[in-house]
Amino acid sequence: METQKTVTIKANTREDYHKQLIMLFLEEQHGTSEEWNYYDYYVETGKNGKRVYLHRPAHKNKGMDFEVRVEDYQFRYGKYGNVISTGNRPSHPEIWNDVKAKVIENPEDGEKLKDLITQVYNCEEPNDNVINSCRFTTGLPLDLLLYTIKWLFIEQDMTYWNQSGREMNYNGLMEIWE
């Protein structure tokens, strides 16, 4: 069975995101040997109406894992250029390349982007006025990019809670400015 649900998850700390997601996932119905249950949780909506969502279960099958996906965007294609079902699931390098392209395109706004990513890393909502002041034409719209980064951070926190969590992805992003 496939379930799609729009949810609002807001928090100011990693711990609060962690708790809210666990509580959400505990509401899921168990599957059977004949029927698996799949869930898509729509968690953010960009200015263009496209949504970031969490798809469960993920391939790691660790119980609380999920995939971050972006509605109607393809980050990769199949062997013959065909659309694939997981093409809307961005990898960390694909997001890093998007950020790099933006920094190269507009270095001044690239500095603002660095600050916005740091705000997201610190569980703060990025400043809409700053987002609107940035002029990038490459890659994802800036608000969707930041939402995607936010949920990739949270995904890493869930998967590697007792380790570095979001830190490795953040450090990789910050290397762009070195």
N, CA, C and O of each residue as an XYZ file, in Angstrom:
712
protein
N       0.838     -1.165      0.000
C       0.000      0.000      0.000
C       0.893      1.241      0.000
O       1.901      1.292      0.705
N       0.515      2.226     -0.789
C       1.259      3.478     -0.844
C       0.446      4.566     -0.170
O      -0.737      4.743     -0.463
N       1.081      5.289      0.727
C       0.428      6.373      1.448
C       1.202      7.655      1.215
O       2.423      7.690      1.369
N       0.491      8.706      0.843
C       1.098     10.027      0.692
C       0.454     10.957      1.705
O      -0.764     10.969      1.881
N       1.301     11.736      2.368
C       0.806     12.565      3.453
C       1.640     13.844      3.532
O       2.869     13.794      3.478
N       0.969     14.985      3.659
C       1.667     16.246      3.893
C       1.785     16.443      5.396
O       0.791     16.371      6.117
N       2.998     16.690      5.864
C       3.238     16.862      7.297
C       4.053     18.136      7.527
O       4.806     18.580      6.661
N       3.881     18.698      8.701
C       4.670     19.859      9.112
C       5.569     19.433     10.254
O       5.104     19.027     11.319
N       6.850     19.533     10.015
C       7.830     19.183     11.042
C       8.755     20.380     11.200
O       9.567     20.671     10.322
N       8.628     21.053     12.301
C       9.457     22.226     12.600
C      10.158     21.986     13.927
O       9.559     21.474     14.873
N      11.414     22.356     13.991
C      12.175     22.178     15.224
C      13.341     23.152     15.227
O      13.698     23.724     14.197
N      13.919     23.329     16.386
C      15.082     24.200     16.541
C      16.345     23.441     16.914
O      17.421     24.025     17.044
N      16.198     22.118     17.087
C      17.362     21.307     17.445
C      17.318     19.986     16.689
O      16.259     19.547     16.239
N      18.461     19.373     16.559
C      18.546     18.044     15.946
C      17.706     17.051     16.738
O      17.026     16.202     16.162
N      17.759     17.165     18.055
C      17.031     16.238     18.918
C      15.524     16.321     18.675
O      14.839     15.298     18.648
N      15.014     17.531     18.501
C      13.576     17.685     18.265
C      13.162     17.131     16.904
O      12.102     16.517     16.787
N      13.989     17.341     15.871
C      13.690     16.725     14.572
C      13.677     15.207     14.716
O      12.787     14.531     14.200
N      14.656     14.689     15.410
C      14.795     13.248     15.623
C      13.538     12.685     16.287
O      12.976     11.695     15.817
N      13.103     13.308     17.368
C      11.919     12.842     18.097
C      10.662     12.914     17.234
O       9.870     11.972     17.205
N      10.481     14.031     16.533
C       9.272     14.188     15.722
C       9.204     13.153     14.608
O       8.138     12.600     14.336
N      10.335     12.890     13.963
C      10.329     11.886     12.894
C      10.075     10.490     13.438
O       9.319      9.721     12.843
N      10.690     10.159     14.545
C      10.450      8.836     15.133
C       8.972      8.670     15.468
O       8.386      7.623     15.191
N       8.371      9.687     16.056
C       6.943      9.606     16.393
C       6.092      9.462     15.130
O       5.124      8.701     15.120
N       6.444     10.181     14.074
C       5.718     10.061     12.810
C       5.848      8.644     12.255
O       4.853      8.045     11.845
N       7.055      8.111     12.238
C       7.284      6.784     11.678
C       6.615      5.692     12.508
O       6.227      4.654     11.972
N       6.480      5.919     13.800
C       5.808      4.931     14.654
C       4.310      4.834     14.362
O       3.673      3.858     14.759
N       3.743      5.814     13.685
C       2.330      5.772     13.304
C       2.086      4.896     12.079
O       0.938      4.576     11.772
N       3.144      4.506     11.377
C       2.991      3.714     10.162
C       2.443      2.325     10.473
O       2.711      1.740     11.523
N       1.669      1.825      9.524
C       1.129      0.471      9.637
C       2.180     -0.529      9.168
O       2.898     -0.281      8.200
N       2.261     -1.638      9.850
C       3.218     -2.666      9.435
C       2.725     -3.337      8.157
O       1.529     -3.349      7.865
N       3.654     -3.887      7.414
C       3.311     -4.612      6.207
C       3.150     -6.093      6.487
O       3.192     -6.535      7.635
N       2.966     -6.843      5.425
C       2.859     -8.298      5.525
C       3.785     -8.910      4.486
O       4.421     -8.194      3.712
N       3.858    -10.228      4.473
C       4.688    -10.880      3.462
C       4.099    -10.704      2.069
O       4.814    -10.818      1.074
N       2.797    -10.425      1.992
C       2.140    -10.232      0.699
C       2.091     -8.766      0.267
O       2.032     -8.468     -0.926
N       2.114     -7.862      1.232
C       1.973     -6.446      0.875
C       2.888     -5.585      1.740
O       2.823     -5.611      2.969
N       3.736     -4.828      1.065
C       4.610     -3.887      1.749
C       3.917     -2.538      1.799
O       3.109     -2.214      0.928
N       4.232     -1.760      2.808
C       3.704     -0.407      2.910
C       4.803      0.594      2.574
O       5.934      0.480      3.047
N       4.452      1.568      1.755
C       5.366      2.637      1.367
C       4.738      3.961      1.762
O       3.522      4.135      1.690
N       5.581      4.887      2.179
C       5.099      6.189      2.624
C       5.895      7.300      1.958
O       7.121      7.236      1.863
N       5.179      8.316      1.500
C       5.789      9.555      1.034
C       5.262     10.667      1.922
O       4.059     10.922      1.973
N       6.182     11.329      2.624
C       5.819     12.438      3.514
C       6.287     13.738      2.873
O       7.489     13.980      2.756
N       5.346     14.567      2.463
C       5.676     15.857      1.866
C       5.972     16.836      2.991
O       5.094     17.148      3.796
N       7.216     17.322      3.049
C       7.668     18.104      4.201
C       7.954     19.569      3.893
O       7.978     20.393      4.807
N       8.169     19.908      2.641
C       8.464     21.300      2.264
C       7.876     21.568      0.887
O       7.797     20.667      0.051
N       7.467     22.804      0.656
C       6.976     23.215     -0.658
C       7.728     24.464     -1.087
O       7.757     25.464     -0.370
N       8.333     24.395     -2.261
C       9.071     25.540     -2.782
C       8.137     26.584     -3.367
O       6.940     26.349     -3.532
N       8.702     27.731     -3.674
C       7.913     28.829     -4.252
C       7.318     28.447     -5.604
O       6.303     29.007     -6.019
N       7.945     27.499     -6.289
C       7.438     27.050     -7.586
C       6.401     25.930     -7.453
O       5.945     25.383     -8.457
N       6.032     25.593     -6.224
C       5.018     24.563     -5.984
C       5.553     23.149     -5.908
O       4.814     22.231     -5.553
N       6.820     22.951     -6.233
C       7.423     21.612     -6.156
C       7.763     21.299     -4.704
O       8.109     22.186     -3.924
N       7.657     20.023     -4.362
C       7.805     19.633     -2.962
C       9.010     18.726     -2.729
O       9.416     17.949     -3.593
N       9.554     18.859     -1.542
C      10.567     17.928     -1.044
C       9.812     16.923     -0.194
O       8.985     17.294      0.639
N      10.104     15.644     -0.410
C       9.409     14.634      0.386
C      10.353     13.529      0.825
O      11.421     13.316      0.251
N       9.917     12.840      1.862
C      10.662     11.718      2.421
C       9.977     10.443      1.975
O       8.774     10.274      2.172
N      10.742      9.548      1.374
C      10.201      8.270      0.897
C      10.696      7.168      1.827
O      11.887      7.064      2.122
N       9.741      6.341      2.282
C      10.051      5.210      3.167
C       9.393      3.948      2.655
O       8.346      4.033      2.014
N       9.961      2.782      2.910
C      11.276      2.575      3.500
C      12.376      2.848      2.483
O      12.128      2.892      1.278
N      13.573      3.028      2.975
C      14.727      3.230      2.107
C      15.482      1.911      1.979
O      15.133      0.916      2.614
N      16.502      1.921      1.164
C      17.226      0.682      0.860
C      18.084      0.171      2.002
O      18.398     -1.019      2.052
N      18.471      1.051      2.926
C      19.320      0.586      4.029
C      18.548     -0.295      4.990
O      19.122     -1.132      5.687
N      17.239     -0.097      5.017
C      16.362     -0.973      5.791
C      16.754     -1.026      7.268
O      16.766     -2.094      7.880
N      17.073      0.141      7.830
C      17.466      0.206      9.241
C      16.298      0.577     10.152
O      16.500      0.800     11.346
N      15.113      0.645      9.627
C      13.941      0.919     10.452
C      13.518      2.370     10.468
O      12.328      2.654     10.336
N      14.434      3.290     10.622
C      14.095      4.710     10.685
C      14.682      5.486      9.511
O      14.673      6.717      9.514
N      15.190      4.777      8.515
C      15.808      5.471      7.394
C      14.772      5.910      6.369
O      13.660      5.383      6.323
N      15.154      6.876      5.556
C      14.290      7.394      4.498
C      15.159      8.001      3.404
O      16.345      8.264      3.600
N      14.543      8.213      2.260
C      15.205      8.886      1.148
C      14.608     10.274      1.011
O      13.400     10.458      1.163
N      15.457     11.247      0.723
C      15.000     12.601      0.431
C      14.814     12.682     -1.077
O      15.717     12.355     -1.846
N      13.630     13.124     -1.489
C      13.334     13.234     -2.918
C      12.747     14.608     -3.226
O      12.168     15.260     -2.357
N      12.905     15.035     -4.479
C      12.382     16.323     -4.919
C      11.408     16.067     -6.061
O      11.762     15.481     -7.084
N      10.195     16.513     -5.866
C       9.107     16.277     -6.807
C       9.416     16.894     -8.177
O       9.792     18.062     -8.279
N       9.247     16.084     -9.219
C       9.367     16.517    -10.613
C      10.748     17.032    -11.015
O      10.866     17.806    -11.965
N      11.780     16.612    -10.309
C      13.155     16.923    -10.708
C      13.889     15.613    -10.923
O      13.682     14.647    -10.188
N      14.754     15.582    -11.940
C      15.566     14.403    -12.221
C      17.025     14.787    -12.026
O      17.534     15.679    -12.704
N      17.684     14.123    -11.113
C      19.097     14.367    -10.855
C      19.975     13.410    -11.648
O      21.148     13.686    -11.895
N      19.395     12.284    -12.043
C      20.127     11.317    -12.861
C      19.129     10.515    -13.689
O      17.941     10.434    -13.376
N      19.656      9.932    -14.747
C      18.818      9.167    -15.672
C      19.384      7.764    -15.830
O      20.493      7.465    -15.389
N      18.599      6.922    -16.464
C      19.016      5.551    -16.708
C      20.109      5.468    -17.759
O      20.539      6.478    -18.316
N      20.541      4.266    -18.015
C      21.642      3.993    -18.945
C      21.395      4.586    -20.331
O      22.333      5.008    -21.006
N      20.145      4.616    -20.747
C      19.813      5.089    -22.090
C      19.147      6.463    -22.068
O      18.450      6.837    -23.011
N      19.367      7.211    -20.985
C      18.788      8.539    -20.877
C      17.334      8.538    -20.447
O      16.663      9.569    -20.481
N      16.853      7.374    -20.043
C      15.456      7.248    -19.640
C      15.262      7.699    -18.193
O      16.193      7.655    -17.389
N      14.042      8.133    -17.873
C      13.697      8.519    -16.512
C      13.657      7.263    -15.650
O      13.082      6.251    -16.050
N      14.265      7.325    -14.473
C      14.254      6.192    -13.549
C      13.547      6.598    -12.260
O      13.484      7.779    -11.920
N      13.026      5.622    -11.559
C      12.199      5.907    -10.380
C      12.973      6.583     -9.257
O      12.380      7.300     -8.452
N      14.273      6.373     -9.186
C      15.059      7.000     -8.121
C      15.797      8.248     -8.598
O      16.619      8.797     -7.863
N      15.519      8.692     -9.796
C      16.209      9.860    -10.345
C      15.901     11.153     -9.621
O      16.640     12.130     -9.743
N      14.801     11.165     -8.857
C      14.442     12.383     -8.115
C      15.037     12.391     -6.708
O      14.673     13.222     -5.876
N      15.941     11.475     -6.456
C      16.613     11.358     -5.154
C      18.040     11.896     -5.300
O      18.907     11.196     -5.824
N      18.294     13.119     -4.848
C      19.626     13.695     -5.046
C      20.675     13.060     -4.140
O      20.405     12.738     -2.982
N      21.853     12.888     -4.679
C      22.984     12.424     -3.872
C      23.696     13.647     -3.297
O      23.486     14.769     -3.757
N      24.525     13.428     -2.306
C      25.303     14.542     -1.748
C      26.170     15.192     -2.820
O      26.171     16.420     -2.916
N      26.917     14.428     -3.641
C      27.726     15.074     -4.679
C      26.890     15.886     -5.676
O      27.348     16.922     -6.158
N      25.690     15.435     -5.985
C      24.845     16.211     -6.906
C      24.450     17.545     -6.282
O      24.420     18.568     -6.967
N      24.151     17.539     -4.995
C      23.827     18.784     -4.297
C      25.068     19.663     -4.200
O      24.985     20.872     -4.413
N      26.210     19.075     -3.884
C      27.452     19.851     -3.806
C      27.752     20.502     -5.160
O      28.165     21.661     -5.213
N      27.545     19.758     -6.253
C      27.791     20.321     -7.585
C      26.855     21.484     -7.879
O      27.260     22.461     -8.508
N      25.612     21.388     -7.432
C      24.661     22.488     -7.600
C      25.164     23.722     -6.848
O      25.159     24.828     -7.387
N      25.593     23.525     -5.611
C      26.109     24.641     -4.804
C      27.351     25.238     -5.466
O      27.468     26.459     -5.565
N      28.288     24.385     -5.926
C      29.504     24.870     -6.595
C      29.154     25.716     -7.804
O      29.732     26.783     -8.011
N      28.199     25.237     -8.612
C      27.798     25.975     -9.814
C      27.240     27.350     -9.448
O      27.503     28.331    -10.143
N      26.485     27.423     -8.380
C      25.933     28.707     -7.941
C      27.046     29.652     -7.475
O      27.020     30.842     -7.788
N      28.017     29.127     -6.731
C      29.128     29.945     -6.233
C      29.961     30.474     -7.397
O      30.392     31.627     -7.377
N      30.187     29.644     -8.405
C      30.936     30.075     -9.591
C      30.132     31.119    -10.367
O      30.684     32.117    -10.832
N      28.846     30.886    -10.500
C      27.981     31.805    -11.249
C      27.942     33.196    -10.612
O      27.994     34.204    -11.317
N      27.850     33.250     -9.291
C      27.688     34.535     -8.610
C      28.405     34.462     -7.255
O      27.787     34.144     -6.240
N      29.721     34.759     -7.246
C      30.496     34.622     -6.002
C      29.953     35.459     -4.835
O      29.996     35.014     -3.688
N      29.449     36.649     -5.113
C      28.920     37.489     -4.027
C      27.715     36.820     -3.368
O      27.648     36.726     -2.142
N      26.770     36.359     -4.176
C      25.624     35.646     -3.620
C      26.031     34.273     -3.094
O      25.354     33.703     -2.238
N      27.144     33.744     -3.613
C      27.675     32.489     -3.092
C      28.047     32.601     -1.624
O      27.893     31.641     -0.870
N      28.533     33.760     -1.213
C      28.842     33.983      0.210
C      27.561     33.985      1.037
O      27.538     33.474      2.156
N      26.506     34.557      0.488
C      25.209     34.521      1.178
C      24.718     33.078      1.295
O      24.168     32.677      2.321
N      24.929     32.306      0.222
C      24.518     30.901      0.225
C      25.248     30.131      1.325
O      24.650     29.297      2.004
N      26.521     30.409      1.496
C      27.290     29.759      2.566
C      26.635     30.028      3.921
O      26.470     29.115      4.729
N      26.264     31.285      4.161
C      25.610     31.639      5.430
C      24.250     30.963      5.567
O      23.881     30.529      6.659
N      23.501     30.869      4.467
C      22.189     30.207      4.504
C      22.336     28.726      4.846
O      21.560     28.185      5.634
N      23.333     28.075      4.252
C      23.570     26.656      4.544
C      23.947     26.482      6.016
O      23.520     25.523      6.659
N      24.738     27.400      6.543
C      25.108     27.326      7.963
C      23.883     27.507      8.849
O      23.762     26.842      9.878
N      22.974     28.396      8.463
C      21.724     28.543      9.218
C      20.956     27.228      9.235
O      20.473     26.803     10.284
N      20.841     26.582      8.081
C      20.127     25.305      7.989
C      20.829     24.259      8.852
O      20.177     23.503      9.572
N      22.144     24.218      8.777
C      22.924     23.274      9.594
C      22.627     23.457     11.078
O      22.562     22.484     11.830
N      22.448     24.707     11.495
C      22.179     25.026     12.902
C      20.699     24.938     13.263
O      20.285     25.442     14.307
N      19.899     24.301     12.408
C      18.459     24.101     12.631
C      17.699     25.425     12.699
O      16.698     25.535     13.408
N      18.171     26.417     11.969
C      17.482     27.695     11.863
C      16.798     27.762     10.504
O      17.273     27.173      9.533
N      15.691     28.475     10.440
C      15.035     28.701      9.153
C      15.831     29.765      8.408
O      16.101     30.829      8.965
N      16.211     29.501      7.159
C      16.977     30.504      6.421
C      16.135     31.758      6.173
O      14.915     31.683      6.026
N      16.795     32.886      6.130
C      16.148     34.176      5.971
C      15.587     34.332      4.552
O      16.341     34.318      3.579
N      14.260     34.479      4.440
C      13.613     34.616      3.128
C      14.100     35.841      2.368
O      14.233     35.791      1.145
N      14.368     36.935      3.064
C      14.853     38.142      2.385
C      16.204     37.894      1.734
O      16.464     38.371      0.629
N      17.059     37.152      2.413
C      18.370     36.824      1.849
C      18.191     35.874      0.666
O      18.827     36.053     -0.373
N      17.338     34.876      0.815
C      17.076     33.944     -0.292
C      16.593     34.716     -1.516
O      17.085     34.499     -2.623
N      15.637     35.611     -1.318
C      15.071     36.377     -2.435
C      16.074     37.339     -3.058
O      15.927     37.715     -4.221
N      17.088     37.742     -2.304
C      18.080     38.680     -2.840
C      19.130     37.983     -3.701
O      19.837     38.644     -4.462
N      19.242     36.678     -3.596
C      20.239     35.926     -4.365
C      19.767     35.726     -5.799
O      18.594     35.451     -6.051
N      20.692     35.870     -6.720
C      20.382     35.725     -8.146
C      21.195     34.579     -8.742
O      22.337     34.753     -9.169
N      20.575     33.414     -8.756
C      21.197     32.245     -9.373
C      20.274     31.739    -10.472
O      19.053     31.743    -10.315
N      20.854     31.306    -11.573
C      20.050     30.727    -12.655
C      20.343     29.242    -12.843
O      19.620     28.558    -13.567
N      21.394     28.736    -12.200
C      21.772     27.332    -12.377
C      21.127     26.452    -11.310
O      20.853     26.897    -10.196
N      20.895     25.215    -11.671
C      20.454     24.203    -10.712
C      19.064     24.410    -10.156
O      18.223     25.080    -10.754
N      18.844     23.815     -8.992
C      17.553     23.918     -8.315
C      17.282     25.354     -7.897
O      18.220     26.108     -7.636
N      16.004     25.749     -7.830
C      15.693     27.036     -7.201
C      16.276     27.039     -5.786
O      16.297     26.008     -5.114
N      16.747     28.204     -5.344
C      17.485     28.275     -4.083
C      16.687     27.760     -2.893
O      17.239     27.064     -2.041
N      15.402     28.086     -2.817
C      14.619     27.606     -1.669
C      14.531     26.084     -1.659
O      14.649     25.463     -0.603
N      14.323     25.474     -2.836
C      14.273     24.003     -2.902
C      15.624     23.383     -2.567
O      15.692     22.342     -1.914
N      16.696     24.025     -3.015
C      18.033     23.526     -2.688
C      18.240     23.521     -1.176
O      18.730     22.537     -0.621
N      17.872     24.608     -0.508
C      18.049     24.689      0.945
C      17.157     23.690      1.673
O      17.581     23.084      2.658
N      15.926     23.511      1.199
C      15.048     22.497      1.800
C      15.650     21.105      1.637
O      15.606     20.287      2.556
N      16.211     20.845      0.461
C      16.817     19.537      0.199
C      18.017     19.315      1.116
O      18.169     18.242      1.699
N      18.861     20.324      1.238
C      20.013     20.222      2.137
C      19.540     19.986      3.569
O      20.093     19.147      4.280
N      18.520     20.723      3.987
C      17.976     20.559      5.343
C      17.603     19.105      5.604
O      17.980     18.539      6.630
N      16.866     18.502      4.678
C      16.388     17.137      4.903
C      17.481     16.099      4.700
O      17.410     15.013      5.274
N      18.494     16.415      3.888
C      19.653     15.518      3.826
C      20.421     15.556      5.146
O      20.914     14.526      5.607
N      20.524     16.741      5.754
C      21.134     16.824      7.090
C      20.351     15.966      8.084
O      20.934     15.191      8.843
N      19.044     16.110      8.072
C      18.202     15.370      9.020
C      18.291     13.868      8.759
O      18.330     13.071      9.696
N      18.324     13.488      7.484
C      18.455     12.061      7.137
C      19.756     11.499      7.700
O      19.779     10.386      8.226
N      20.837     12.268      7.587
C      22.122     11.813      8.122
C      22.089     11.733      9.645
O      22.692     10.841     10.241
N      21.377     12.675     10.271
C      21.213     12.604     11.730
C      20.477     11.333     12.138
O      20.858     10.677     13.108
N      19.437     10.986     11.410
C      18.658      9.789     11.742
C      19.489      8.524     11.538
O      19.459      7.613     12.365
N      20.224      8.476     10.442
C      20.988      7.277     10.105
C      22.231      7.127     10.977
O      22.587      6.016     11.370
N      22.882      8.228     11.277
C      24.147      8.190     12.016
C      24.044      9.011     13.303
O      24.923      9.816     13.612
N      22.960      8.793     14.042
C      22.686      9.574     15.246
C      23.834      9.523     16.253
O      24.196     10.551     16.824
N      24.397      8.366     16.472
C      25.452      8.212     17.474
C      26.839      8.490     16.917
O      27.850      8.237     17.571
N      26.870      9.016     15.699
C      28.142      9.370     15.073
C      28.087     10.847     14.689
O      27.559     11.665     15.443
N      28.618     11.186     13.546
C      28.720     12.594     13.162
C      27.419     13.169     12.612
O      27.257     14.389     12.586
N      26.489     12.323     12.174
C      25.239     12.835     11.619
C      25.481     13.806     10.482
O      26.189     13.490      9.526
N      24.896     14.982     10.585
C      24.936     15.993      9.524
C      26.316     16.602      9.287
O      26.540     17.238      8.257
N      27.221     16.418     10.207
C      28.508     17.111     10.156
C      29.317     16.801      8.894
O      29.911     17.706      8.308
N      29.347     15.541      8.472
C      30.145     15.177      7.307
C      29.637     15.885      6.049
O      30.434     16.408      5.270
N      28.332     15.905      5.849
C      27.761     16.579      4.686
C      28.039     18.085      4.761
O      28.402     18.699      3.758
N      27.871     18.667      5.927
C      28.132     20.100      6.104
C      29.594     20.424      5.792
O      29.881     21.385      5.078
N      30.507     19.630      6.321
C      31.930     19.869      6.059
C      32.238     19.760      4.571
O      33.032     20.537      4.041
N      31.612     18.796      3.895
C      31.792     18.674      2.452
C      31.301     19.908      1.713
O      31.939     20.366      0.764
N      30.175     20.441      2.146
C      29.661     21.669      1.537
C      30.596     22.846      1.802
O      30.855     23.639      0.897
N      31.097     22.969      3.004
C      31.960     24.104      3.356
C      33.286     24.078      2.601
O      33.902     25.125      2.402
N      33.735     22.890      2.178
C      34.974     22.792      1.393
C      34.861     23.532      0.068
O      35.879     23.882     -0.529
N      33.653     23.774     -0.397
C      33.447     24.503     -1.654
C      34.059     25.896     -1.563
O      34.542     26.423     -2.565
N      34.046     26.493     -0.390
C      34.533     27.862     -0.224
C      36.004     27.925      0.174
O      36.533     29.020      0.371
N      36.677     26.791      0.296
C      38.094     26.804      0.697
C      39.000     27.062     -0.482
O      40.220     27.106     -0.325
